[in-house]
Amino acid sequence: MIIENDIDIVALVETDALDVQGVLNSLKLQSQDWKLSEICPETNIKILTKSKVHISVHKEDKNFATYKISEREETFLFHVVHFPSPLRLEECARDMRAINVSQVLRKIEEGIFDKSECKSIIVGDFNLQPYSQGIASVHGFNATMSIPKAKKLFRKIDGVQKLFYFNPTWKIMGDHKNAQGTYYNSSDQQDKSIFWYSFDELLIRPYFIDRFNWDYFGIVERTKDYEFIRNDVIDKSNYSDHLPIKFEIM
């Protein structure tokens, strides 16, 4: 999947059983020089990157990890999140986790970018839908589906500026493909006929909107030799219960 999609950075969660060194060795056999970026080996969030990528760990925590990427004398923030599963916490509790982390990440932005435009990307397993309070609310990530609104950079709530994220994940929902989300559940406890959930999302600050490659963005359903969907559902017994997403910033 990494080689076929010409990937530069791979963000992984729930990596306890993953042989990271084995992955790096396999890539090396394909003439691909990759590295692992980490400070705390105990965290289950892992970032693998091509060796040419200038990336460093800024902060690692239970539900997120933050990295600084340097490119052409610019600094970008790359956050990877992993929030609790719906099997463990109800939605309002998961929303609160997202709201709390969004505030922490905003503080990190203030320390890095000060008063200049924020250049942040967030990707990962939010375990929340794009329209949930934790994602779309101004008190959470304030992530909108609207490009014109996001390009205004912020909205004011009670006199306080709330910066926008743009959430391109809305494009995936209900798409005319096998996978209409990254997670499948046929037994929704709320009797909703949704089935496909966009739990794995990408949020970008408005700075990146015009640099976003819409043709590349999407859910990875297969590689040349492997199919991640079988009988119209995710083949979680052989692979994972979540499908990966890929994106490109030009």
C-alpha positions as CSV (number, residue, x, y, z in Angstrom):
1,M,0.0,0.0,0.0
2,I,2.9,2.4,0.9
3,I,4.7,1.7,-2.3
4,E,1.7,1.6,-4.7
5,N,0.4,5.0,-3.4
6,D,3.8,6.7,-3.3
7,I,3.4,7.5,0.4
8,D,5.8,9.8,2.3
9,I,4.3,9.6,5.9
10,V,2.3,6.8,7.5
11,A,0.3,7.5,10.7
12,L,-0.7,4.3,12.6
13,V,-2.7,3.7,15.8
14,E,-3.3,0.6,17.9
15,T,0.2,-0.6,17.0
16,D,0.9,-2.8,20.0
17,A,1.1,-6.0,17.9
18,L,2.8,-4.3,14.9
19,D,6.4,-5.3,14.0
20,V,7.5,-1.8,13.1
21,Q,11.1,-2.9,12.4
22,G,9.8,-5.6,10.1
23,V,7.9,-3.0,8.1
24,L,11.0,-0.8,7.9
25,N,13.1,-3.8,6.8
26,S,10.5,-4.8,4.1
27,L,10.6,-1.2,2.7
28,K,14.4,-1.3,2.7
29,L,14.3,-4.4,0.6
30,Q,12.2,-2.4,-1.9
31,S,14.9,0.3,-2.0
32,Q,12.8,2.5,0.3
33,D,14.7,4.2,3.1
34,W,12.2,4.8,6.0
35,K,12.4,5.7,9.7
36,L,10.3,5.7,12.9
37,S,9.8,9.0,14.7
38,E,9.1,8.6,18.5
39,I,10.1,9.6,21.9
40,C,7.9,7.4,24.1
41,P,8.0,3.7,22.8
42,E,5.0,2.8,25.0
43,T,2.5,5.0,23.0
44,N,0.4,3.1,20.4
45,I,0.6,6.0,17.9
46,K,3.4,5.5,15.5
47,I,4.7,7.7,12.6
48,L,6.8,6.1,9.8
49,T,8.3,8.5,7.3
50,K,10.7,8.4,4.4
51,S,14.1,9.4,5.6
52,K,14.1,12.5,3.5
53,V,11.2,14.0,5.5
54,H,12.3,16.5,8.1
55,I,10.1,15.6,11.0
56,S,10.5,15.7,14.8
57,V,8.3,14.7,17.7
58,H,6.9,17.7,19.5
59,K,4.6,16.1,22.1
60,E,3.2,12.6,22.7
61,D,0.1,11.9,24.8
62,K,-2.5,9.3,25.5
63,N,-4.9,10.4,22.8
64,F,-2.6,12.3,20.4
65,A,0.9,12.8,19.1
66,T,2.2,16.1,17.6
67,Y,5.0,16.4,15.1
68,K,6.8,19.3,13.5
69,I,7.6,19.1,9.8
70,S,10.1,21.4,8.3
71,E,10.0,22.1,4.5
72,R,11.5,24.9,2.6
73,E,12.1,27.1,5.7
74,E,8.5,26.6,6.7
75,T,7.2,24.8,9.8
76,F,4.0,22.7,9.8
77,L,2.3,20.9,12.6
78,F,1.1,17.3,12.0
79,H,-1.2,15.8,14.7
80,V,-2.2,12.2,14.9
81,V,-5.2,11.4,17.1
82,H,-6.8,8.3,18.5
83,F,-9.9,8.7,20.6
84,P,-11.9,6.1,22.6
85,S,-14.0,3.6,20.8
86,P,-17.9,3.7,20.7
87,L,-17.7,0.3,22.2
88,R,-16.3,1.8,25.4
89,L,-17.7,5.3,25.7
90,E,-21.0,6.9,24.6
91,E,-20.9,9.7,22.1
92,C,-21.2,12.6,24.5
93,A,-18.1,11.3,26.4
94,R,-16.2,10.9,23.2
95,D,-17.2,14.4,22.2
96,M,-15.7,15.7,25.5
97,R,-12.4,13.9,24.8
98,A,-12.3,15.6,21.4
99,I,-13.1,19.0,22.8
100,N,-10.4,18.7,25.4
101,V,-7.7,17.6,22.9
102,S,-8.7,20.4,20.5
103,Q,-8.0,22.9,23.2
104,V,-4.6,21.4,23.9
105,L,-3.7,21.4,20.2
106,R,-4.8,25.0,19.9
107,K,-2.3,25.9,22.7
108,I,0.4,24.1,20.9
109,E,-0.4,26.1,17.7
110,E,-0.2,29.4,19.7
111,G,3.3,28.4,20.9
112,I,4.5,27.5,17.4
113,F,2.8,30.1,15.1
114,D,2.0,32.9,17.5
115,K,0.0,35.5,15.5
116,S,0.8,34.1,12.1
117,E,-1.5,31.8,10.1
118,C,-1.8,28.3,11.5
119,K,-0.4,25.5,9.3
120,S,-1.7,22.4,11.0
121,I,-3.0,19.0,9.8
122,I,-4.9,16.5,12.0
123,V,-5.4,12.9,11.0
124,G,-6.4,9.8,12.8
125,D,-9.1,7.7,14.3
126,F,-11.5,10.2,15.9
127,N,-14.2,7.6,16.5
128,L,-16.7,10.4,15.8
129,Q,-18.6,11.4,12.7
130,P,-17.8,14.6,10.9
131,Y,-21.0,16.2,12.2
132,S,-20.5,15.3,15.8
133,Q,-20.1,18.0,18.5
134,G,-16.4,17.1,19.1
135,I,-15.6,17.7,15.4
136,A,-18.0,20.3,14.1
137,S,-18.7,22.4,17.2
138,V,-16.9,25.7,17.7
139,H,-16.0,24.4,21.2
140,G,-14.3,21.4,19.6
141,F,-12.3,21.4,16.4
142,N,-14.7,23.8,14.6
143,A,-14.2,21.7,11.4
144,T,-16.6,22.7,8.6
145,M,-17.4,21.1,5.2
146,S,-17.6,24.6,3.6
147,I,-14.5,25.9,1.8
148,P,-15.8,29.5,1.6
149,K,-16.5,29.5,5.3
150,A,-13.2,27.9,6.2
151,K,-11.3,30.5,4.1
152,K,-12.6,33.2,6.3
153,L,-10.2,31.6,8.9
154,F,-12.5,32.1,11.9
155,R,-15.9,32.9,13.3
156,K,-16.7,34.8,16.4
157,I,-18.7,33.2,19.2
158,D,-19.5,35.4,22.2
159,G,-16.9,37.8,21.0
160,V,-14.1,35.1,20.9
161,Q,-12.4,34.1,17.6
162,K,-12.7,30.4,16.9
163,L,-10.4,29.2,14.1
164,F,-11.8,27.0,11.4
165,Y,-10.5,23.6,10.3
166,F,-11.7,22.4,6.9
167,N,-12.9,18.7,6.9
168,P,-12.6,17.1,3.4
169,T,-13.9,13.8,4.9
170,W,-17.4,14.8,4.0
171,K,-16.6,13.9,0.4
172,I,-16.2,10.3,1.4
173,M,-19.6,9.9,3.0
174,G,-22.1,8.2,0.7
175,D,-19.6,8.1,-2.2
176,H,-20.4,5.7,-5.0
177,K,-17.8,3.1,-4.0
178,N,-17.8,-0.1,-2.0
179,A,-16.5,1.8,1.1
180,Q,-18.7,4.7,2.0
181,G,-16.8,5.3,5.3
182,T,-13.8,3.8,7.0
183,Y,-15.7,1.7,9.6
184,Y,-18.7,-0.6,9.1
185,N,-21.3,-1.5,11.7
186,S,-24.5,-3.4,10.9
187,S,-25.9,-3.3,14.5
188,D,-26.2,0.3,15.4
189,Q,-27.5,0.7,19.0
190,Q,-29.5,3.8,18.1
191,D,-31.4,2.0,15.3
192,K,-29.9,4.2,12.7
193,S,-29.5,2.8,9.2
194,I,-26.0,4.4,8.6
195,F,-23.8,1.2,8.5
196,W,-20.7,3.1,7.1
197,Y,-19.0,5.5,9.5
198,S,-16.3,8.1,8.7
199,F,-14.5,7.7,12.0
200,D,-11.1,8.2,10.4
201,E,-10.8,11.8,9.3
202,L,-8.5,14.5,8.0
203,L,-8.8,18.1,9.3
204,I,-6.7,20.9,7.7
205,R,-6.3,24.5,8.5
206,P,-7.4,26.9,5.6
207,Y,-3.8,27.4,4.7
208,F,-3.8,24.0,3.0
209,I,-7.1,24.2,1.1
210,D,-5.7,25.4,-2.2
211,R,-2.9,22.9,-1.9
212,F,-5.2,19.9,-1.4
213,N,-5.1,17.2,-4.1
214,W,-8.8,16.1,-4.4
215,D,-7.9,13.5,-7.1
216,Y,-5.7,11.7,-4.7
217,F,-7.8,11.8,-1.5
218,G,-9.9,8.8,-0.6
219,I,-10.3,5.5,1.2
220,V,-7.8,2.7,0.4
221,E,-10.0,-0.3,-0.4
222,R,-7.3,-2.5,-2.0
223,T,-3.8,-3.0,-3.2
224,K,-2.6,-4.9,-6.3
225,D,-2.7,-8.2,-4.3
226,Y,-5.0,-7.6,-1.4
227,E,-8.7,-6.7,-1.1
228,F,-9.7,-5.0,2.2
229,I,-13.4,-5.4,1.5
230,R,-15.2,-8.7,1.2
231,N,-18.9,-9.2,0.6
232,D,-19.5,-5.5,0.8
233,V,-18.0,-5.2,4.4
234,I,-14.6,-4.6,5.8
235,D,-12.5,-7.8,6.0
236,K,-11.5,-7.2,9.6
237,S,-10.6,-10.8,10.3
238,N,-7.7,-10.7,7.8
239,Y,-6.7,-7.0,8.0
240,S,-8.3,-4.3,10.3
241,D,-11.7,-3.2,11.4
242,H,-10.9,0.3,10.0
243,L,-9.9,1.2,6.4
244,P,-7.0,3.6,5.8
245,I,-7.4,7.0,4.2
246,K,-4.8,8.7,2.0
247,F,-4.3,12.4,1.2
248,E,-1.8,14.7,-0.5
249,I,-0.8,18.3,0.2
250,M,0.8,19.7,-2.9
